[in-house]
Amino acid sequence: GLSTDFIFLFPNHRLVTPACLEKLNQRRDISSWLARWFPRTPAKSVVALKTPIKVELVAGKTYRWCVCGRSKKQPFCDGSHFFQRTGLSPLKFKAQETRTVMLCTCKATQKPPYCDGTHRSERVQKAEVGAPL
Ligand code: FES
């Protein structure tokens, strides 16, 4: 843990005052906060829907495609990956041209953020909405 690292880093630091302990405690709080909100092992993506969503992308605009499957604004991110502490991040992409595309919502596509037809597979069709594959 952090406190042992701290002691290891400062082996000659003999004087342990209440202020020192308080500082150690604060550092531990920060690390547990970080571990809580930015978990190292990411959660699995869940199936948001089993059909893609047609979207008109505008040239030059940046989009954030939901990767975790928990967003209520499919196919885009609404911050759920963070608030549900998934350790996942949305896929940010910039549209090169204005065009209508099909964006994946099953989160199993091999060509994110675009639908590649994977949602039609038995694996996705048998999965539960809101559950991982
Ligand atoms: S919606 Fe995911 S591959 Fe089609």
py3Dmol code that shows the C-alpha trace and the ligand (Angstrom):
import py3Dmol

protein = """\
ATOM      1  CA  GLY A   1       0.000   0.000   0.000  1.00  0.00           C
ATOM      2  CA  LEU A   2       0.900   3.650  -0.099  1.00  0.00           C
ATOM      3  CA  SER A   3       1.978   3.966   3.531  1.00  0.00           C
ATOM      4  CA  THR A   4       4.556   1.152   3.203  1.00  0.00           C
ATOM      5  CA  ASP A   5       5.893   2.752   0.011  1.00  0.00           C
ATOM      6  CA  PHE A   6       6.175   5.983   1.898  1.00  0.00           C
ATOM      7  CA  ILE A   7       8.142   4.370   4.707  1.00  0.00           C
ATOM      8  CA  PHE A   8      10.257   2.514   2.169  1.00  0.00           C
ATOM      9  CA  LEU A   9      11.046   5.766   0.360  1.00  0.00           C
ATOM     10  CA  PHE A  10      12.053   7.484   3.554  1.00  0.00           C
ATOM     11  CA  PRO A  11      13.774   4.839   5.677  1.00  0.00           C
ATOM     12  CA  ASN A  12      15.541   7.479   7.753  1.00  0.00           C
ATOM     13  CA  HIS A  13      12.402   9.333   8.540  1.00  0.00           C
ATOM     14  CA  ARG A  14      12.204   8.345  12.197  1.00  0.00           C
ATOM     15  CA  LEU A  15      10.047  10.995  13.696  1.00  0.00           C
ATOM     16  CA  VAL A  16       6.410  10.105  13.184  1.00  0.00           C
ATOM     17  CA  THR A  17       4.279  12.978  14.362  1.00  0.00           C
ATOM     18  CA  PRO A  18       0.459  13.148  14.340  1.00  0.00           C
ATOM     19  CA  ALA A  19       0.829  15.595  11.445  1.00  0.00           C
ATOM     20  CA  CYS A  20       2.783  12.937   9.501  1.00  0.00           C
ATOM     21  CA  LEU A  21       0.105  10.366  10.148  1.00  0.00           C
ATOM     22  CA  GLU A  22      -2.548  12.843   9.076  1.00  0.00           C
ATOM     23  CA  LYS A  23      -0.685  13.416   5.825  1.00  0.00           C
ATOM     24  CA  LEU A  24      -0.386   9.673   5.229  1.00  0.00           C
ATOM     25  CA  ASN A  25      -4.080   9.336   5.848  1.00  0.00           C
ATOM     26  CA  GLN A  26      -4.872  12.058   3.334  1.00  0.00           C
ATOM     27  CA  ARG A  27      -2.712  10.362   0.716  1.00  0.00           C
ATOM     28  CA  ARG A  28      -4.484   7.092   1.341  1.00  0.00           C
ATOM     29  CA  ASP A  29      -7.836   8.849   0.922  1.00  0.00           C
ATOM     30  CA  ILE A  30      -6.738  10.246  -2.412  1.00  0.00           C
ATOM     31  CA  SER A  31      -5.542   6.883  -3.669  1.00  0.00           C
ATOM     32  CA  SER A  32      -8.725   5.141  -2.618  1.00  0.00           C
ATOM     33  CA  TRP A  33     -10.714   7.931  -4.248  1.00  0.00           C
ATOM     34  CA  LEU A  34      -8.737   7.467  -7.456  1.00  0.00           C
ATOM     35  CA  ALA A  35      -9.126   3.693  -7.328  1.00  0.00           C
ATOM     36  CA  ARG A  36     -12.843   4.113  -6.784  1.00  0.00           C
ATOM     37  CA  TRP A  37     -13.490   6.544  -9.618  1.00  0.00           C
ATOM     38  CA  PHE A  38     -10.841   5.327 -12.056  1.00  0.00           C
ATOM     39  CA  PRO A  39     -10.710   1.561 -11.504  1.00  0.00           C
ATOM     40  CA  ARG A  40      -7.708  -0.164 -13.004  1.00  0.00           C
ATOM     41  CA  THR A  41      -9.654  -3.140 -14.226  1.00  0.00           C
ATOM     42  CA  PRO A  42     -12.327  -1.816 -16.522  1.00  0.00           C
ATOM     43  CA  ALA A  43     -15.851  -3.181 -16.412  1.00  0.00           C
ATOM     44  CA  LYS A  44     -17.276  -5.039 -19.390  1.00  0.00           C
ATOM     45  CA  SER A  45     -19.336  -3.149 -21.910  1.00  0.00           C
ATOM     46  CA  VAL A  46     -23.014  -3.975 -21.796  1.00  0.00           C
ATOM     47  CA  VAL A  47     -25.419  -4.364 -24.696  1.00  0.00           C
ATOM     48  CA  ALA A  48     -27.303  -1.064 -24.888  1.00  0.00           C
ATOM     49  CA  LEU A  49     -29.555  -2.071 -27.790  1.00  0.00           C
ATOM     50  CA  LYS A  50     -29.524  -4.755 -30.440  1.00  0.00           C
ATOM     51  CA  THR A  51     -29.998  -2.517 -33.452  1.00  0.00           C
ATOM     52  CA  PRO A  52     -27.779   0.317 -34.667  1.00  0.00           C
ATOM     53  CA  ILE A  53     -28.878   3.959 -34.611  1.00  0.00           C
ATOM     54  CA  LYS A  54     -28.915   6.071 -37.749  1.00  0.00           C
ATOM     55  CA  VAL A  55     -27.151   9.382 -37.179  1.00  0.00           C
ATOM     56  CA  GLU A  56     -26.301  12.283 -39.433  1.00  0.00           C
ATOM     57  CA  LEU A  57     -22.713  13.258 -38.689  1.00  0.00           C
ATOM     58  CA  VAL A  58     -21.666  16.814 -39.471  1.00  0.00           C
ATOM     59  CA  ALA A  59     -18.255  17.434 -41.043  1.00  0.00           C
ATOM     60  CA  GLY A  60     -15.699  18.731 -38.550  1.00  0.00           C
ATOM     61  CA  LYS A  61     -17.823  17.950 -35.510  1.00  0.00           C
ATOM     62  CA  THR A  62     -16.440  15.771 -32.726  1.00  0.00           C
ATOM     63  CA  TYR A  63     -18.547  12.996 -31.226  1.00  0.00           C
ATOM     64  CA  ARG A  64     -18.177  10.726 -28.229  1.00  0.00           C
ATOM     65  CA  TRP A  65     -19.516   7.280 -28.932  1.00  0.00           C
ATOM     66  CA  CYS A  66     -20.604   5.329 -25.844  1.00  0.00           C
ATOM     67  CA  VAL A  67     -18.265   2.390 -25.254  1.00  0.00           C
ATOM     68  CA  CYS A  68     -19.589   1.154 -21.902  1.00  0.00           C
ATOM     69  CA  GLY A  69     -23.181   0.684 -23.115  1.00  0.00           C
ATOM     70  CA  ARG A  70     -24.611   2.387 -20.038  1.00  0.00           C
ATOM     71  CA  SER A  71     -25.412   5.768 -21.586  1.00  0.00           C
ATOM     72  CA  LYS A  72     -29.048   6.782 -21.808  1.00  0.00           C
ATOM     73  CA  LYS A  73     -28.233   8.901 -24.869  1.00  0.00           C
ATOM     74  CA  GLN A  74     -27.277   6.072 -27.218  1.00  0.00           C
ATOM     75  CA  PRO A  75     -25.231   5.913 -29.306  1.00  0.00           C
ATOM     76  CA  PHE A  76     -23.436   8.780 -27.589  1.00  0.00           C
ATOM     77  CA  CYS A  77     -21.839   9.204 -24.182  1.00  0.00           C
ATOM     78  CA  ASP A  78     -23.758  10.767 -21.288  1.00  0.00           C
ATOM     79  CA  GLY A  79     -21.038  10.348 -18.673  1.00  0.00           C
ATOM     80  CA  SER A  80     -22.373   7.054 -17.297  1.00  0.00           C
ATOM     81  CA  HIS A  81     -18.980   5.346 -17.807  1.00  0.00           C
ATOM     82  CA  PHE A  82     -17.644   7.723 -15.156  1.00  0.00           C
ATOM     83  CA  PHE A  83     -20.593   7.928 -12.765  1.00  0.00           C
ATOM     84  CA  GLN A  84     -20.978   4.152 -12.735  1.00  0.00           C
ATOM     85  CA  ARG A  85     -17.210   3.818 -12.226  1.00  0.00           C
ATOM     86  CA  THR A  86     -16.629   1.493 -15.155  1.00  0.00           C
ATOM     87  CA  GLY A  87     -13.020   2.454 -15.843  1.00  0.00           C
ATOM     88  CA  LEU A  88     -14.027   2.723 -19.519  1.00  0.00           C
ATOM     89  CA  SER A  89     -13.911   5.794 -21.751  1.00  0.00           C
ATOM     90  CA  PRO A  90     -16.009   6.868 -24.699  1.00  0.00           C
ATOM     91  CA  LEU A  91     -14.575   6.795 -28.212  1.00  0.00           C
ATOM     92  CA  LYS A  92     -13.981  10.308 -29.449  1.00  0.00           C
ATOM     93  CA  PHE A  93     -14.030  10.788 -33.201  1.00  0.00           C
ATOM     94  CA  LYS A  94     -14.278  13.635 -35.662  1.00  0.00           C
ATOM     95  CA  ALA A  95     -16.519  13.416 -38.700  1.00  0.00           C
ATOM     96  CA  GLN A  96     -14.513  14.017 -41.871  1.00  0.00           C
ATOM     97  CA  GLU A  97     -17.603  14.658 -43.951  1.00  0.00           C
ATOM     98  CA  THR A  98     -21.294  15.224 -43.426  1.00  0.00           C
ATOM     99  CA  ARG A  99     -22.994  11.888 -43.930  1.00  0.00           C
ATOM    100  CA  THR A 100     -25.531   9.518 -42.473  1.00  0.00           C
ATOM    101  CA  VAL A 101     -24.060   6.530 -40.677  1.00  0.00           C
ATOM    102  CA  MET A 102     -25.227   3.602 -38.597  1.00  0.00           C
ATOM    103  CA  LEU A 103     -23.627   3.697 -35.156  1.00  0.00           C
ATOM    104  CA  CYS A 104     -23.325   0.520 -33.117  1.00  0.00           C
ATOM    105  CA  THR A 105     -25.343   0.168 -29.917  1.00  0.00           C
ATOM    106  CA  CYS A 106     -24.646  -3.488 -29.109  1.00  0.00           C
ATOM    107  CA  LYS A 107     -21.012  -2.488 -28.392  1.00  0.00           C
ATOM    108  CA  ALA A 108     -19.722  -5.665 -30.000  1.00  0.00           C
ATOM    109  CA  THR A 109     -18.797  -4.200 -33.382  1.00  0.00           C
ATOM    110  CA  GLN A 110     -15.301  -4.793 -34.694  1.00  0.00           C
ATOM    111  CA  LYS A 111     -15.387  -1.356 -36.353  1.00  0.00           C
ATOM    112  CA  PRO A 112     -16.331   1.056 -33.579  1.00  0.00           C
ATOM    113  CA  PRO A 113     -18.195   3.372 -33.634  1.00  0.00           C
ATOM    114  CA  TYR A 114     -19.850   1.946 -36.762  1.00  0.00           C
ATOM    115  CA  CYS A 115     -22.201  -0.985 -36.938  1.00  0.00           C
ATOM    116  CA  ASP A 116     -20.608  -3.929 -38.734  1.00  0.00           C
ATOM    117  CA  GLY A 117     -23.568  -6.264 -38.428  1.00  0.00           C
ATOM    118  CA  THR A 118     -22.319  -8.079 -35.326  1.00  0.00           C
ATOM    119  CA  HIS A 119     -25.620  -7.283 -33.567  1.00  0.00           C
ATOM    120  CA  ARG A 120     -27.244  -9.895 -35.810  1.00  0.00           C
ATOM    121  CA  SER A 121     -25.035 -12.658 -34.388  1.00  0.00           C
ATOM    122  CA  GLU A 122     -26.519 -15.238 -32.084  1.00  0.00           C
ATOM    123  CA  ARG A 123     -24.165 -14.100 -29.338  1.00  0.00           C
ATOM    124  CA  VAL A 124     -25.683 -10.620 -29.286  1.00  0.00           C
ATOM    125  CA  GLN A 125     -29.260 -11.674 -30.012  1.00  0.00           C
ATOM    126  CA  LYS A 126     -29.196 -14.090 -27.065  1.00  0.00           C
ATOM    127  CA  ALA A 127     -27.670 -11.535 -24.704  1.00  0.00           C
ATOM    128  CA  GLU A 128     -29.747  -9.492 -22.328  1.00  0.00           C
ATOM    129  CA  VAL A 129     -30.040  -5.753 -22.860  1.00  0.00           C
ATOM    130  CA  GLY A 130     -28.069  -4.021 -20.131  1.00  0.00           C
ATOM    131  CA  ALA A 131     -25.861  -7.072 -19.514  1.00  0.00           C
ATOM    132  CA  PRO A 132     -22.389  -7.838 -20.836  1.00  0.00           C
ATOM    133  CA  LEU A 133     -21.905 -10.377 -23.618  1.00  0.00           C
TER     134      LEU A 133
END
"""
ligand_1 = """\
4
FES
S -25.365 -2.432 -33.430
Fe -23.430 -3.275 -32.816
S -22.755 -4.237 -34.651
Fe -24.679 -3.435 -35.234
"""
view = py3Dmol.view(width=600, height=400)
view.addModel(protein, "pdb")
view.setStyle({"model": 0}, {"cartoon": {"style": "trace"}})
view.addModel(ligand_1, "xyz")
view.setStyle({"model": 1}, {"stick": {}})
view.zoomTo()
view.show()
